[in-house]
Amino acid sequence: MGVIFGAAVVLAVAFIFAYFYPIYVGSNLTQDEWVARMWLGSRWI
């Protein structure tokens, strides 16, 4: 059971990293792509 949970966590982290990778490397994104990746919206401060 623990192995399955651990694998699920690792896969979730890998998926989220891949989703935000264009921001990490400074790729050009459209406005819609940028807004989709800003999960907290205007609540950063």
N, C-alpha and C positions, 0 to 999 in steps of 0.2 A: 504494500500500500504506500509506503514511504517513497519507494522508487518511482512509482507512477506520479505522485505529487511533485517530487523533485524534477522529474522530466517535464511535467506540465509547466512548472515555474521557469525552467530553463528555456523552453520553447516560447513562453510568453515574453520573456526578456529579449530573446532573439528577434521576435516579431516586432516588438516595440522599437528596438534599436534599428532594425531595417526600415521601419516607417519614418523615423526621425533622421535617418542617415543623410538625406539631402541637406538638412539644416546643419548637421555637424560639419559637413565638408564645404558648405557655402555655395551649394548649387543654386542656379536661378530657378525660382518657383513662381508659378502664377499666383495671383492674389487668392484664388479659391484654394489652391494647394496649401498656401501659407496659413490661411484662416482655419483650414481643416486640422492643421497640426498644432494650433494654439488652443489647447484643451481648456485652459483656465480663462480664456477670453480677456476681459478687462480686469480680472481679479488678481493681477500680478503684484499689486502694491497693497 
